[in-house]
């Protein structure tokens, strides 16, 4: 016997299925599969990296490992300030070019992005060494450490990933992209194990990190160009350079805005380790960095989900499909909240064991830092779909403004909390940054999409 309440529930479920069923099957299921490939590959990759990090931390000890942390963070700060995340403007412009069906224009578009990437990588590699020679002491780097900076600058020179990443994401090759970095990091473990057994010291570990990074960059570059061939796009290296800026107006401005946004994020993701090291010492920087590396396993979720949904939501917005655009973004945000909560619980339960078995008891203070950082990670996970939605709306400068405000508050909080609370102060600043970014981005993308939906007459 079926009761009226059950009948009402069945009718409601049928209405929900009729309205969203087709979208969920055709859209969300495919995205979940893509996210699954990316997460599995990046989770494996992150675990492999944690093994090598644990080897280096245990072998070198907090003080010396802290020096390595400062060198790596310094190189990444310089690189990410100078280089462009060209895959973001490439995807946006390539989506528009898809309707024209001109493979030659697509070739020239990718050539444009490639020229920007190569120039930025070369400039970043040279600048890292020159700035270390001139201003190293300001970052806690002594003259003896400049050679470590020079070694890792080789990895910066090879990091030309914008075009291949954009090509694989637009071609839907998320599985290939996810596992591309694993080979380089397997090599990193082999090198790290040798360095630990042989007592190679910090120079040996730096060479290991550089070799692994270069190998990973070469593999991604080759796979990206293979994806271009498979989609019928000629080799960008053979494209005519004249008139690129004129043919794609606004491309460089979009790239600059995403570059400035990346620069602001660098202050909170890499430069913070330099600040902690300068204020609290290299040992504190080592513990702080280790907690962030463990939390980065969770951050990979947000980064890869953004990679999957950005091409899709860009196409939805370009076609005026606002209802699917909003539904996709909200669904992914809900899923990421669940994932973030599960990872926070996992860190609370397993954090002490992971630290004890990995880098060792000398890094026991990393546990409380890890828990605090995981709260910030949950907020960052929530913001990842919002950022993709706003970029798809062509709101890159608004994203930049929100990032700028969040970064200013982060610096203010960190300037007070790190001297008073040590490394934990950096994690507190991350939580404050996460709250500001999540709230403001939600307000902006929801309001704009709602206005667009109302203007289009969609209920």
Residue pairs with C-beta under 8 A, 6 or more apart in sequence:
20 327
23 324
23 327
27 312
27 324
27 328
28 328
28 331
31 308
31 309
31 312
31 328
31 332
34 172
34 174
34 175
34 308
35 174
35 304
35 305
35 308
37 174
37 175
37 178
38 174
38 175
38 177
38 178
38 304
38 305
38 307
38 308
39 178
39 300
39 301
39 304
40 178
41 175
41 177
41 178
41 179
41 180
41 181
41 182
42 178
42 181
42 300
42 303
42 304
43 297
43 300
44 179
44 182
45 178
45 179
45 181
45 182
45 185
45 300
46 296
46 297
46 300
47 297
48 182
48 185
48 186
48 188
48 189
49 185
49 188
49 293
50 293
50 294
50 297
50 358
51 189
51 192
51 358
52 185
52 188
52 189
52 191
52 192
52 208
52 212
53 290
53 293
53 358
53 359
54 358
54 359
55 189
55 192
55 193
55 195
55 196
56 65
56 68
56 192
56 195
56 196
56 205
57 65
57 286
57 290
57 358
57 359
57 360
57 363
58 196
58 358
58 359
58 360
59 195
59 196
59 199
59 205
60 68
60 201
60 202
60 205
61 362
62 282
62 283
62 286
62 287
62 362
62 363
63 282
63 283
63 286
64 201
64 202
64 282
65 202
65 286
66 277
66 281
66 282
66 283
66 284
66 285
66 286
66 289
67 145
67 148
67 202
67 282
68 148
68 202
68 205
68 206
69 273
69 277
69 282
69 285
69 286
69 289
70 139
70 140
70 141
70 145
70 273
70 274
70 277
70 282
70 285
71 141
71 145
71 148
71 149
71 152
71 206
72 152
72 209
73 270
73 271
73 273
73 274
73 277
73 289
74 128
74 132
74 139
74 141
74 149
74 274
75 128
75 149
75 152
75 153
75 155
75 156
76 266
76 270
77 266
77 270
77 271
77 274
78 124
78 127
78 128
78 131
78 156
79 121
79 124
79 125
79 128
79 156
79 159
80 262
80 263
80 265
80 266
80 270
81 124
81 263
81 266
82 120
82 123
82 124
82 127
83 117
83 120
83 121
83 124
83 159
83 259
84 116
84 117
84 120
84 162
84 255
84 256
84 258
84 259
84 262
85 162
85 255
85 258
85 259
85 262
86 113
86 116
86 117
86 162
86 163
86 166
86 255
87 113
87 161
87 162
87 163
87 165
87 166
87 169
88 254
88 255
88 258
88 310
88 391
88 396
89 113
89 251
89 254
89 255
89 258
90 109
90 110
90 113
90 162
90 163
90 166
91 166
91 169
91 170
91 310
91 311
91 314
92 254
92 314
92 391
92 392
92 394
93 109
93 248
93 251
93 254
94 106
94 109
94 110
94 166
94 170
95 170
95 311
95 314
95 315
95 318
96 318
97 105
97 106
97 109
103 232
103 233
103 234
104 234
104 239
105 247
106 233
107 233
107 234
107 235
107 236
107 238
107 239
108 236
108 239
108 240
108 244
108 247
108 248
109 248
109 251
110 163
110 166
110 167
110 228
110 233
110 236
110 239
111 236
111 237
111 239
111 241
111 244
112 244
112 245
112 248
112 251
113 162
113 163
113 166
113 236
113 255
114 160
114 162
114 163
114 236
114 237
115 241
115 244
116 162
116 252
116 255
117 160
117 161
117 162
117 163
118 160
121 156
121 157
121 158
121 159
121 160
122 157
124 156
124 157
125 153
125 154
125 156
125 157
126 153
128 149
128 152
128 153
128 156
129 146
129 149
129 150
129 153
132 139
132 141
132 145
132 146
132 149
132 150
133 146
136 142
136 143
136 145
136 146
136 149
139 274
139 278
140 274
140 277
140 278
140 282
141 149
147 203
148 202
148 203
148 206
151 203
151 206
151 207
151 210
152 206
152 209
152 210
152 213
154 210
154 214
155 209
155 210
155 213
155 214
155 217
158 213
158 214
158 217
158 218
159 213
159 217
160 217
160 221
161 217
161 220
161 221
161 224
163 224
163 236
164 220
164 221
164 222
164 223
164 224
164 225
164 227
165 177
165 220
165 224
166 224
167 224
167 225
167 227
167 228
167 231
167 233
168 174
168 176
168 177
168 223
168 224
168 227
169 177
169 307
169 308
169 310
169 311
170 231
170 311
171 227
171 230
171 231
173 223
173 227
174 304
174 307
174 308
176 223
176 227
177 220
177 223
177 307
178 304
180 216
180 219
180 220
180 223
181 216
181 219
181 220
183 215
183 216
183 219
184 212
184 213
184 214
184 215
184 216
184 217
184 219
185 212
185 216
187 211
187 212
187 215
188 208
188 209
188 211
188 212
191 204
191 207
191 208
191 211
191 212
192 205
192 208
194 200
194 204
194 208
195 201
195 204
195 205
195 208
198 204
225 235
228 234
228 235
228 236
229 235
245 251
245 252
254 396
257 396
257 397
257 399
257 400
258 391
258 396
260 400
261 396
261 399
261 400
261 403
264 400
264 403
264 404
264 406
264 407
265 403
265 407
267 407
267 410
267 411
268 406
268 407
268 410
268 429
268 430
268 433
272 288
272 414
272 426
272 429
272 430
273 285
273 288
273 289
273 292
274 285
275 414
275 418
275 426
276 284
276 285
276 288
276 418
276 422
276 423
276 426
277 284
277 285
279 418
279 419
280 288
280 418
280 422
280 423
284 422
284 423
285 423
286 363
287 363
287 365
287 366
287 369
287 423
288 366
288 369
288 423
288 426
288 427
290 355
290 359
290 363
290 366
291 366
291 367
291 369
291 370
291 373
291 423
291 427
292 369
292 373
294 347
294 351
294 354
294 355
294 366
294 370
295 347
295 370
295 373
295 374
295 376
295 377
297 343
298 339
298 340
298 343
298 374
298 377
298 381
299 377
299 380
299 381
301 336
301 339
301 340
301 343
301 381
302 336
302 377
302 380
302 381
302 383
302 384
303 384
305 332
305 335
305 336
305 381
305 384
305 385
306 384
306 385
306 387
306 388
309 328
309 329
309 332
309 385
309 388
310 388
310 391
310 392
312 328
313 325
313 328
313 329
313 388
313 389
313 392
314 391
314 392
316 322
316 324
316 325
316 328
316 392
317 325
317 392
317 393
318 392
320 456
322 449
322 452
322 453
322 456
322 458
323 453
323 458
325 389
325 392
325 449
326 446
326 449
326 450
326 453
329 385
329 386
329 388
329 389
329 445
332 385
333 382
333 385
333 386
336 381
336 382
336 384
336 385
337 378
337 381
337 382
339 381
340 374
340 377
340 378
340 381
340 382
341 378
343 374
343 377
343 378
344 371
344 374
344 375
344 377
344 378
347 370
347 371
347 374
348 371
351 367
351 370
351 371
352 364
352 367
355 363
355 364
355 366
355 367
355 370
356 364
359 366
365 423
368 424
369 423
369 424
369 427
372 424
372 427
372 428
372 430
372 431
373 427
373 430
375 431
375 434
376 427
376 430
376 431
376 433
376 434
377 434
378 434
379 431
379 434
379 435
379 437
379 438
380 434
380 437
380 438
382 438
382 442
383 434
383 437
383 438
383 441
386 438
386 441
386 442
386 444
386 445
387 399
387 441
389 445
389 449
390 396
390 398
390 399
390 441
390 444
390 445
391 399
393 445
393 448
393 449
395 444
395 445
395 448
398 444
399 441
402 436
402 437
402 440
402 441
402 444
403 437
405 436
405 440
406 433
406 436
406 437
406 440
407 433
409 432
409 433
409 436
410 429
410 430
410 432
410 433
411 429
413 425
413 428
413 429
413 432
413 433
414 425
414 426
414 429
416 425
417 424
417 425
417 426
417 428
417 429
418 425
418 426
418 429
419 425
421 428
